[in-house]
């Protein structure tokens, strides 16, 4: 089973949100609404664990108290193992367009929804 690969997120507490490329396309330009969905659906995440790929977790947003990083699923290819590879374009979208840089930003989003 694949693990995170490339730039690995730092921190002590991790939460994740899984999404597909279709969900990305559907929500591009609707960041204010989508960040609320992300904040409500985050779940605990163990960065050392194996990840079972499915149709719903093509991409995984991992957020810690220090950072947020998106990873995308890649099948094994030559010397490269099956993995969730760091994806800079999705990471930039989350950090810049949605303003989700760490878990404190998630707390702020949830506070505005009360």
Order of alpha helices (4+ residues) and beta strands (2+ residues): beta-beta-alpha-alpha-beta-beta-beta-beta-alpha-alpha
